[in-house]
Structures are given as structure tokens and as C-alpha cells.
Amino acid sequence: MRRRDIFIAEAVLLITLAGCNLPIIGKATLIPPTLPSFPLTGTDTIPAHAQPSSTPPPITPTITPTATVNPLAIPRLDIGSAIDLTNIQMLDSQNGWGIGGPHSSGNSGHVFRTADGGVSWFEVTPPMIASSSSEVGSLGAVGFALNTDTDWVTYQFTGTPKVPVNPVVWKTVDGGRSWQASSPLNTSDLNEVYTVSTITFASPNAGWILIHVGAGMNHDYVALYRSTDGGSNWSRVINPYTDEGIQGCVKTGIIFSDGSSGWLTGNCNGVAPGALLFQTGDGGATWNSIQLPAPTGRADLFTGMNNVCGVAAPFILTNQIYLGVECMDMSNNPGTSISFLYRSPVSGSGWTSLAYPGGDIFTLNGNRIWALGKDIYRSDDGGNNWTKISTVTWDGQFDFVSSTLGFAVAKKDSGYGLVQTNDGGVLWALLSPVVVAWPGA
């Protein structure tokens, strides 16, 4: 199972815890070397093999979804509309899901699918209805796709993250042609904020939603909901007002390997030593604090008061879990960055650690591993050696589907771009996604 960062919730969460002009032609575009508002790489040209095809293959869906007519529902976009994607989940070289909205709008309430590698997208937004007309444009989607047919989406308010009334989780099993709403999540005693950072499923039946509901005194208060019936019903297994186990420090990610076993990571921002890591074996109802073994040569990494450590969101590949532990040694001014890649069976039974350059971890086979940030590093020997392959000027939500083909939602300031690499992350080409009609529409 791949780790899926919910990119669209980050800005809202930062506000809670402390808050471009791109081409709009529906085909691949060379990255202009002088594009000042959204430079993608320092490269002046993109080689021919890195340019995605501008002729998409046929789109397979044949059923036209019923248009939503309720004036308080999120409206479908016009065919040919240029869009910005704020989150993507690519399933293979052609098929994937995306969340976003009209180009340059900052909106993230629409759900899309692609069948041509991200060049064009058809809209499959659930029939979500706001409680007032002023709320329609402020609804933001957070989703998780299991495959091309099965996807779950829930909504939150962007901007001011107020608690919604009777929030639901939408599910489709036919690729977005139709959606069913779950029973409402219980939010009766939540009254501060409501920011969904993760919705994830370990199987067609077992799912979780992590929601940030308050902050203060180095606490990031969260509610955790669990479903055992494919998202039709949700129970709250962690209550922020009664559970103290995981409420301290900022949560950076959560993931489950099956219906019972999961991991939660965090960052205490130097308030306490150590790497914040929790493990559950009962579906998230209780969590045990896990002490990682110190890496070779750094016995004091997790005990020394001069070391400030955080754990990036966890990544699971089959039976292995990967953690990026990023630390700063503050014994000197300025501090020195020291980061380690930890790896273990998903049970946590035996950890190994290797030095790594920091950033989000992504791997498809355990040998080629990416360390992803504005500096992009890659290891082709399981993390023993690392090479910096690219430097970009944007923050990215990355998703690779092969050892060479990858995609990223690139965010710089308030602008979004969808980019693609065909050489394993060295060079990136800019796509300009547009909405296309369902066949037969």
C-alpha cells in the first residue's frame, strides 16, 4: 500500500496549528526557461522523451453521470475548462484520480478521473450539497482511491475550518458514475476546527479518517474514525477530549497495513527529545509509543536535548514500513541536519537504519527509493547510497507508477501545476489538464 499525502489539507492545518499563471491548453507543454511565476527546474529544455503525448488514448467509461441540479450542490465544470489539481493518486501510467477545481480559483471541491496519463480529466464530483449558497465554493474534498472503480471522498471547509453539520463519506464502486453517502460522522462534541488530513483504506472494508479538531500547548488534538463495512458507517475510536495517548505534538501521517495494524508519526518541534512514533494492533483504539533504536554512531540521537527530530509520514510497501527521521543537531549554530531512513517489517519487529538526505519516502520495489522535497534524491541500492538528481522551486505531492514514470502536484505560492517525469525524477514536464466529456455525453 502506498502512502498518500493529503496535500490539500496542509495549508488549513498550518493555520490551525499556528494558514501563477500556468498554460491552459489541454496538452503537454514545454517548461519555459524564463517562466518567473512558476519555475519548475533549472533546466532550459526538456528532452523529447520527457514530453507526454498530446494525443490521449480513448477514454473507457461509457455511462454519462447525471448532472446535479440542486443549486446548493457543487456544480460540474464546463467541458474544456482548465483545472488545477491539488491532489492526485495515479494508479498506473494512464489511470488516476484527482481533486481540484477551476484554474487559478484555489478551489479543491471537485473530483476527477483521467484515463490518458493526466492530459485530460472527466469530472466525477459527488453530489455534495452545502447548507447555504455561500458555502458551496468553500467545500474542499479529501479522497482515497483503491482502484479505478472504488474511491472514497469526504468534505471539509477550506479557509476557516469550521465543523460541518453531519459530515458524510461518499463512496463509488463504478468509477464515479454513481455515489452513495455514508451515515454521518458523529461530531456532536467537536466545536473548534475540523481539518481532515487523511482518509485511507487497508482493504475494501477497513478504513480510517484522521481529523484535526484543535491545537494548543504543543498539542494537535485529533479524532480518529474507523469503518469496518467499506465506509458505510464510521465509529470514533479516538476521542480528543478523553484520550491523551496521541494528542501531543503535530501528527505527520497515519497508515494501516491491515484491518488492525497501523502506525502514526509526528513531530514535537524540539519540545521533547526522540522520534514521535506510535503503533496500534486493534484498529486504532489504543496506541503504544515506540522507541526507535538509535542509529550506529549516534547513540544520543533520540535522548540528547540538543537534537530536534521529526518523523515524516510513514510509507508501507507490501510487508515493509519505511520511516524518514529528520533531525537537527542544535549543539552548534547553525544546526546540522542529520537524517536516517528506518525500515522494518510492518510488525516493527526489527529496525534497520541508514543515513538519507531527508524528505518524503517513496518506493515501488524497495531498491529504487526516492527522497522527495525541493531537492530530489534517489537511491538505486535500497538506501545505501544517494544521488541528488534534481532541484525544483516548488513543493510537491509526488506519485510514481514505475521506476521512470512519475507525477507531481507542484505548488508554489498560491499556484498549482501538474508535472510529469519520464526519467525517474530528473526532468519534469508541465501538463495543462482540462475537463473532457464522458463518451456518449
N, C-alpha and C positions, 0 to 999 in steps of 0.2 A: 504494500500500500504506500502510495506517495504522500508525502506531507504537502498539504495545500494551505498556503498562507492566504488569509482573507484580507487581501490588500486594501479593499475599500474602507475598512473599518479603522485603519490606523490613525488617520487624522482626528477622527472623533475621539478615539481613545486617548490620544495625547492631550487633547483639551480637557478631557475628563480627569486625567491623572495629573495634570499640572495645575488644540485646536488647530498660447503657442499657436502658435499658428502652424498647423500641420496640413499637408496636402489633403485634399478631399476627393481625389479621383479614385475610383474603385479598382485600382490595380497597384502592383508594386511600384515603388518609386525609389530611385537612387537617392542616397543620403547626400544632400547638398553640402559641400565642404565649408560653406560660409553661413549656414543656417544659424543665426545668432540666438534665436529664442529656444531652440531645442537641438543642440548639437548632440549627435549620437555617439560618434567615436572620433578619434583624431585622424582617421583615415580619409584621404581625399577621394578615393574611388572605391567602389565595390566591384570585385571581380565578377565575371559573368555567371559563375556557378553559384554565387550567393544571391542572385536575383530570383525571387519567387516567380512562378509562372503567372502571367496576367490573364491566362485563359483557363478559367476554372472548369473542372470536370462536372458532369451532370450531378445535380443535387437529387438525392434519392427519395425524400419524403414526397408523398403524392396526395396527402389529405390537407386541405386548407383549414386552419383553425378558425373557429367562429369569432368574428370581431366583437370586441367588448363595446357595449353601447352605454353602459352606466356612466354618467358624467363625473362621478367620483372615482372611477377606476383609472388606473394608469393607462393612458391612451397608446395605441400602437403607432409606430412611426411610419411615415410615408415611404413607399418604395423609392429607392435611390438616395435616401437620407444618409449623409455621412455621420458616422458614430465614433465616439470614444469608448474604448473598453477599459474598465477599471480593474477587472479581474478575468483571468482566463483559466480554463482547465482543458488542455488538449489531450485527447485520448490516443491519437496516432497522427500520422503525417497529414491527414485530411480532416478528421472529425474532431470537434471540440465544442465546448460550451463557453459562453462569455456573459459578463454582466457589465452594463454601462448605460449610455444614454446618448442624446444628440451631441454632435461635435461641439466642443467648447462650452457646453452647458454646465458641466460639473455634476450632471445627474447620473445616478447609478441605480435607477429603479427598473431598468429593462433587462430582459433575459434573451439571449440569442444563441443560435447554433450555427456552426459552419461545417460544410462538407467539402471545402476546397482549400483547406490549409490556411484559413484566416483571411482570404481575399474578400469574400462576400459572406454575409450573415443573414439568416432569416429569423424573424422575431417570434419568440415563443413565450412572451411575458405572461405569467399567471394573471387571472382576473382579479388582482388585488384591488380592494376598494378602501379608500380613505374615509375618515369620519367627517371631513369637510373639504371643500374645494381647495382651500389654501394648503392642505396637507399633501395633495396629490404629487406635487413636484418635489417634495422633501422626503419621499419614501426611498430608501436605499435597500437593495437586495443583497443577501449573502447566501451562497449556494454551495452544493456539493454534488458532483455527478459520479455515479457508479459506473455507467457505461453510456452508450449513445441513446439508450431508451430511458434510463432511470436517473432522475435528478430530483433534488430537494431544494427548496428556496424558502427563506423566511425574510421578513422585512423589519427594518428599524427606521427611525427618523435620523436623517443627517442634519448637520448644523447643531441645533440644540437637541441632544439625545434624550428626549423625554420618554417616559414609559408609555408604550402603546396600550390601547384598550383591547384585551382579548387577542393577543398576537397568535397567529397560526403558522404552521409549516405546510407549504404546498408541495405536492408530490406528483410527478408524472412517470408513467411507465410506458409511454408511447412516443417518446422523443419530443414532448412539448405540445402534442396535438390536443391533449386534454390534461387538466389538473384537478386534483382533489385536495381539499383543505383538511388539516388535522383538527382534532379537538383543541381548543385554546390552551396556551400555556398559562399556568397559574402565576399571575403577577400581583396577587392581592395585597401583599405587604411590601412591594417594591415601589418606592416613591421618589428616588433621586434621579438616576440616569439609567439608560438601557442601551448598551453597546454590544452587539453580537460580534465576537471576534472569530468564532469557529463554529461551523456545523460540519460534522464528519460522521461517516458510517464505516464500520468494520466489516459489515456484511449486509445483505439486503434487509435484514431485520433490526440489527443493532446499531443505534445511532446516538449521538450526543450533541448538545448545543452548550457552548460556554458563553455566558453573558456577563459583562462587567456592569455593576449596578451602583458603584460608589467608590470613593477614594478618600484617603486621609491618614496622616501619621504613618507614612510608608506602608499603607495597606491598599491593596487593589481588591476590593470586595467583588466576589463573583458568585453567580448562581449557575449550577450545572444541572441540565435536564437530560434525561435518558429515555429512549424509546426502545422497546423490545418487539414491536409489531410493525416495523417498517416505516415508522413516522406517523402512524395514525393517532397515537396517543403518547403523551410525554409526562413523565413524573420528575419532580425536582428532587435530585439525590443529594445535592449540596445546597444548604441554605446559608446565605451570607451572614445572617443575624444570629445563628446558633452554632455554626461550625467555625472553629478557629484554626483548624489544621492547615489550610492552604490560603488563608485570606491575606497573609502578609506578603509584601513585595509585589512587584509587577509580574504578571503571568505573560510569558512569551509564546507558549504554544502547548497544545494538548493533542494526543494521538492514542489510538487504541489498536492493538493487534488482533483482538477478537472481542467477543461479547463481554468479557470480564477484565482482561488485562490492558492496562493503559499507563501512560506516562504524562507528567505535567512538568513543564520547565518554567524558570523565572529568573529575575534579576533584582537583587536587593540594592543596587546602585551604591555599594560601599557601606551601607548601614550595618551589615553583618558580614563576617567572613564566610567563605565557602561558596559552593555552586548550588543554587536552588533547584532541587530535583525531587519529584515525588513519584511514587508508583502505587497503582491500585490493582487489586486482584478480584474485586467484587463489583465491577462495572462503574466505579466512581463514587460509591457511597462512602468509602473510607480510603484515606491516602497515607502512605508511610514515607517519611523523609528518608532519602537515600544519600549516603555519603560516598561520593566517588573516591576511588583510590588516587593518591597524588601521583603525578607523572614522574618518571625517572629523572632524577636530578633536581626536582622541585618539591621536596618534601613539605615545604611550608606553604604551597600554593593556596591551599584551602583553609589554612589556620592562621597565617600571618596577617596582622591588621593592616599592613601596607598593600595588600593585594585586593583588588576590586574585581570580582568575577561575575559574569552573567552567562547563562546557558541559552543559546539560540533555540528556536523551535525544533523539536525532535523530528527525525526522519526515519521511517521504517521501510526496509526493503525485505520482503519475504520474512525470514526469521531473524533478521538483524536490525538493531536500532543504532542510529548514529546521532551523536550529540556534538555540537560545536561549543566548546567552552572558551569564552573570550575574556581575558583578564588584563588588568593594568597593574604593573608594579609601580607603586607611588613612592617608593623609598628615595627616588631621585626626582628632580624637577627639570624637564617634564617627565611624566611617567613613561614606562617602557611597556609596549604591548607584548603579551605572551599568550598564545592561544594553542589549544590542543583539541584534536579530533578524537573523541571517545567512541568506541564500538563494542557491542556486546550482543549475545543472543537476546531476543526480546524478553526473556525471563530475567535479564540482569544478572545472570549467574557468573559472568566473567568479563571484566572490562579490560580492554587494551587502549593505550593512548599513544598518539603520535602528534608531533608538532604540526600545526597547519596555519595558514595565513589569516584566518578569520573569515567570517561571512556565513551566509546560509548554505547548508549542505544539500547537494542533490546528486544522486547516483542511480543508474539503471541496472548495473551489474556488479557493483562492489569494487571494481577495478578502476574504471574511469569515474572520478569523483570531481565535482565542481565545488569551489568555494566562491560564493556569489555575493558581490557587492559592487561598488563603483570600480574597484579593481577586481577583475575576474581571474581566478586562478584555476588550474586544472592539474589533477594528478592522474597518471595513467598506470600507476602501480599500487593502487589501493591505499594511497595516502602517505607512502614513504617519501616521495619527492613531489614538489610542487613547482609549477611554472606559471608566471603571470602571462596570460595570453591576450588580455585586452584591458583598457581603461575607458570607462564611459562617464558621462557627466550627469547621468540620471539615476534615480532609484528604480530598481526593477523587481517585478514579481515574475520569476523565471519558471519555465516549464520545458524540459527536454523530452523528446519522444524517441530519440535514437542517439547514438554516440556522436552524431554530427548535426542533426536537425533539432533546433530549439526555438522557442518563442519567449517573448517577454512583454509584459505591460511596462512601458517606460514612463516614469513620472518625473517631471521637472517643474518646480514651482506649481502652477495650477494647471499645467498642460499634460495631456496623456498621449502616448503614441504606442502603436503595436508594431513590434520589430521581430525580425526572424534572422536566425543564423543557419547556414548550411555547412559550416566548417568547425562545429564544436564550440563556438563562442568567441572566435577571434574577430570576425567581422559581422556586422548587423545591418540588415536592410530594412527600410521603413515600409510598412504596409499602410494602406489607406482604406480601412474597412467601410463598407456601405451595406445598407439593408437591401435585400433582394426579395422577390416574390416567391412564395411557395409555388412549386409547379402545379398548374391547374387553377391557380387563383384568378 
